[in-house]
Amino acid sequence: MEVGRLPISASQRGKLISAGYTTLSSLSSLSPSVLAREVNVSDTEAAQILKVASHGSRLDGSEGGCATINGAQTAWDMLHEEEMFPRITTSCVDLDNILGGGINCKEVTEIGGVPGIGKTQLGIQLAVNVQIPVDYGGLGGKAIYIDTEGSFMVERALQIAEACIEDMSESDGLLRKDFKACQLKMHPNNILENLFYFRVCSYTEQIALTNYLEKFISEHKDVKIVIVDSVTFHFRQDFDDMALRTRLLSGMALKLMKLAKVFSLAVVLLNQVTNKYTEGSFQLTLALGDSWSHSCTNRVILYWNGNERYAYIDKSPSLRSASAPYSVTSKGIRNSASNCKRIKMM
């Protein structure tokens, strides 16, 4: 049985899942005090949750006279689990809509586009938005940002964090008695403290960091998104042996897929564009070739349509192909404005 099917409140289920406890086995060795601290509930609530989970485990093992084979999961459980997971909002309603509500956990999403289209801006926005509290539709998690190009700007992250808190304070859903406590928790400085930044300067460092992530996330179970900006940069140069490059990329992709699945987090890979000769002319396409596109669950292409930015779902097993406009503003990623002008990248 999955945690999402336990007969407890929706708020408690959301807190458990956001803290990385998705199965009953993950709760089996916990004490009430540890669980209370991990998911931010009272000791009494934690003890009751563990009691319900223990009862569910006994039922799971006794029904049908045998235990389920390790690793097996029904499609119904998978569907229910996906419905329970909140998505990470992009702060643009139209973009969220074509993404089925936002960036999904347990999946690898590739986002690519031309320079100046807003890839890094979107990456920073997601690193901030993943920290929106569970009670308000977020994941209440932390973010890992892997910067291969040196394009991450901490001043911009602070600006987006301040705008996120401002938007939350203005929304009707947050006009409650306990908002002051939430506001204190969501101070911009706290948001920056929950964003783990790694700067890598070569493909060997990038591979080494990818191998290290499993240990790091095991020690920081509240990490709910890993952003690589960009996954391409160090693999587009200094490679004479293309077969070696393909093997290295495939190995890295498999590790990132495993991280997304095992830790129930979102992996977002930002990608660059390159020229591809097709039917007698050069066309822009995402870097690393067609074979790389199989390394992600979803592929989103960002492009210009006149003076307006658009996002297009190019590949997804669950989302239909669709486009949506968005804007890059002083507050971050937002809904498109009709008078949006193409300006220099922030």
TORTI-122720 format. One record per residue (C-alpha): x, y, z; residue in one letter. Coordinates in steps of 0.1 Angstrom, whole numbers, padded with zeros to 4 digits, always signed. Layout:
! residues N
XYZA/...
This chain:
! residues 346
+0000+0000+0000M/+0011+0035-0008E/+0010+0064+0017V/-0014+0082-0006G/-0041+0056+0002R/-0038+0057+0040L/-0071+0068+0058P/-0056+0100+0072I/-0063+0137+0063S/-0053+0150+0029A/-0030+0175+0046S/-0011+0147+0065Q/-0008+0127+0033R/+0006+0157+0014G/+0032+0164+0042K/+0043+0128+0042L/+0047+0126+0004I/+0065+0160+0003S/+0089+0148+0029A/+0097+0117+0008G/+0077+0091+0026Y/+0056+0075-0002T/+0054+0039+0009T/+0045+0022+0042L/+0079+0006+0044S/+0096+0040+0045S/+0076+0047+0077L/+0083+0013+0094S/+0114+0022+0113S/+0105+0058+0123L/+0097+0069+0159S/+0069+0095+0164P/+0094+0122+0174S/+0114+0118+0142V/+0084+0117+0120L/+0069+0148+0138A/+0101+0167+0131R/+0104+0155+0095E/+0068+0163+0084V/+0062+0192+0108N/+0033+0177+0127V/+0027+0172+0165S/+0040+0141+0183D/+0004+0130+0188T/-0004+0133+0151E/+0028+0114+0142A/+0020+0086+0166A/-0015+0083+0151Q/-0001+0083+0115I/+0024+0055+0124L/-0004+0035+0140K/-0025+0037+0109V/+0005+0029+0087A/+0013-0002+0109S/-0023-0014+0106H/-0021-0009+0068G/+0011-0029+0065S/-0005-0058+0083R/-0035-0057+0060L/-0012-0055+0030D/+0007-0086+0040G/-0023-0107+0050S/-0047-0101+0021E/-0046-0130-0004G/-0025-0151+0019G/+0009-0138+0006C/+0030-0107+0005A/+0034-0087-0027T/+0067-0094-0046I/+0092-0066-0039N/+0090-0039-0066G/+0055-0048-0079A/+0030-0020-0080Q/-0005-0019-0096T/-0014+0006-0123A/-0042+0017-0100W/-0017+0026-0072D/+0004+0044-0097M/-0025+0065-0109L/-0036+0073-0074H/+0000+0082-0064E/+0003+0106-0094E/-0030+0123-0085E/-0018+0128-0050M/+0014+0146-0060F/+0011+0183-0064P/+0030+0198-0093R/+0054+0227-0093I/+0038+0258-0107T/+0057+0279-0132T/+0038+0310-0121S/+0022+0313-0155C/-0014+0300-0157V/-0013+0292-0194D/+0020+0274-0192L/+0008+0254-0161D/-0024+0244-0180N/-0005+0228-0210I/+0018+0210-0184L/-0012+0195-0167G/-0008+0218-0137G/+0029+0224-0136G/+0062+0204-0136I/+0055+0168-0124N/+0076+0150-0099C/+0091+0115-0106K/+0097+0127-0142E/+0126+0142-0162V/+0115+0173-0181T/+0138+0189-0207E/+0133+0226-0215I/+0152+0241-0245G/+0153+0272-0265G/+0173+0300-0281V/+0195+0323-0260P/+0174+0350-0243G/+0141+0331-0243I/+0140+0327-0205G/+0154+0292-0198K/+0174+0303-0168T/+0146+0325-0156Q/+0122+0296-0156L/+0148+0274-0138G/+0152+0299-0110I/+0114+0304-0108Q/+0109+0266-0103L/+0137+0266-0077A/+0117+0292-0057V/+0082+0278-0064N/+0091+0243-0052V/+0093+0259-0017Q/+0057+0271-0016I/+0042+0254+0015P/+0021+0222+0012V/-0009+0239+0028D/-0010+0263-0001Y/-0007+0238-0030G/+0031+0237-0031G/+0056+0210-0022L/+0073+0228+0007G/+0106+0213-0006G/+0141+0224-0014K/+0159+0228-0047A/+0193+0218-0062I/+0205+0241-0089Y/+0235+0228-0110I/+0250+0256-0131D/+0273+0246-0159T/+0274+0280-0177E/+0277+0305-0149G/+0244+0320-0158S/+0227+0317-0123F/+0223+0351-0106M/+0217+0351-0069V/+0203+0386-0070E/+0177+0375-0096R/+0168+0345-0073A/+0163+0369-0044L/+0141+0392-0066Q/+0119+0362-0077I/+0117+0350-0041A/+0105+0384-0029E/+0079+0384-0057A/+0067+0349-0049C/+0061+0359-0012I/+0043+0391-0024E/+0020+0371-0047D/+0012+0346-0019M/+0003+0374+0005S/-0021+0389-0021E/-0039+0357-0029S/-0072+0350-0013D/-0061+0315-0002G/-0035+0330+0021L/-0056+0356+0038L/-0059+0335+0070R/-0051+0338+0106K/-0020+0317+0103D/-0005+0337+0074F/+0019+0356+0096K/+0036+0323+0106A/+0038+0313+0070C/+0052+0346+0060Q/+0079+0343+0086L/+0088+0308+0073K/+0088+0321+0037M/+0112+0350+0042H/+0133+0355+0010P/+0165+0347+0030N/+0149+0313+0040N/+0142+0306+0003I/+0178+0312-0007L/+0190+0290+0022E/+0168+0262+0008N/+0184+0265-0027L/+0215+0243-0030F/+0238+0257-0057Y/+0265+0237-0075F/+0289+0252-0101R/+0305+0227-0124V/+0333+0237-0149C/+0338+0205-0169S/+0319+0174-0181Y/+0339+0152-0156T/+0327+0174-0127E/+0292+0172-0141Q/+0293+0134-0141I/+0309+0133-0107A/+0282+0155-0092L/+0255+0134-0108T/+0270+0104-0091N/+0271+0123-0058Y/+0235+0135-0059L/+0220+0103-0046E/+0240+0106-0014K/+0233+0143-0011F/+0196+0139-0015I/+0195+0109+0009S/+0208+0134+0035E/+0184+0161+0024H/+0152+0143+0018K/+0132+0175+0014D/+0148+0182-0020V/+0120+0181-0045K/+0136+0194-0077I/+0170+0192-0094V/+0177+0217-0122I/+0206+0214-0146V/+0214+0247-0164D/+0224+0235-0189S/+0228+0198-0194V/+0245+0205-0228T/+0272+0230-0222F/+0303+0208-0214H/+0293+0181-0238F/+0293+0203-0269R/+0331+0209-0268Q/+0364+0190-0264D/+0348+0157-0276F/+0365+0139-0305D/+0351+0105-0295D/+0314+0109-0301M/+0307+0073-0290A/+0322+0081-0256L/+0301+0112-0254R/+0270+0092-0261T/+0279+0066-0234R/+0286+0093-0208L/+0253+0111-0216L/+0233+0079-0215S/+0248+0070-0181G/+0241+0104-0167M/+0205+0104-0180A/+0198+0070-0164L/+0211+0082-0130K/+0189+0113-0132L/+0158+0092-0141M/+0165+0070-0111K/+0168+0100-0088L/+0134+0113-0100A/+0118+0079-0094K/+0134+0069-0061V/+0132+0103-0044F/+0099+0114-0060S/+0113+0146-0072L/+0113+0166-0105A/+0144+0167-0127V/+0145+0197-0150V/+0172+0198-0177L/+0177+0231-0196L/+0191+0226-0230N/+0206+0248-0258Q/+0199+0248-0295V/+0220+0239-0325T/+0217+0239-0363N/+0205+0208-0381K/+0207+0203-0418Y/+0173+0190-0430T/+0158+0188-0464E/+0183+0212-0480G/+0183+0239-0453S/+0195+0245-0417F/+0169+0244-0389Q/+0172+0251-0352L/+0169+0221-0330T/+0177+0212-0294L/+0213+0201-0289A/+0227+0166-0284L/+0207+0150-0312G/+0175+0130-0316D/+0188+0101-0294S/+0191+0124-0264W/+0153+0132-0266S/+0146+0097-0253H/+0164+0105-0221S/+0136+0127-0208C/+0099+0121-0200T/+0087+0154-0213N/+0103+0179-0237R/+0093+0215-0238V/+0106+0239-0265I/+0106+0277-0258L/+0104+0300-0289Y/+0096+0334-0301W/+0063+0341-0319N/+0068+0377-0331G/+0075+0397-0300N/+0059+0371-0276E/+0075+0341-0259R/+0058+0307-0263Y/+0063+0272-0248A/+0054+0241-0269Y/+0050+0206-0256I/+0071+0187-0281D/+0071+0153-0264K/+0052+0137-0235S/+0035+0103-0228P/+0007+0120-0210S/+0003+0156-0223L/-0010+0165-0257R/+0010+0188-0279S/+0001+0224-0272A/+0015+0259-0270S/+0011+0286-0245A/+0024+0322-0242P/+0044+0334-0212Y/+0063+0365-0201S/+0096+0372-0183V/+0090+0401-0160T/+0108+0418-0131S/+0089+0393-0108K/+0099+0363-0128G/+0078+0340-0151I/+0043+0353-0154R/+0012+0353-0177N/+0018+0369-0211S/+0007+0405-0216A/-0007+0416-0249S/+0017+0445-0250N/+0047+0423-0243C/+0078+0436-0261K/+0109+0417-0269R/+0136+0431-0246I/+0171+0422-0236K/+0173+0392-0213M/+0173+0401-0176M/
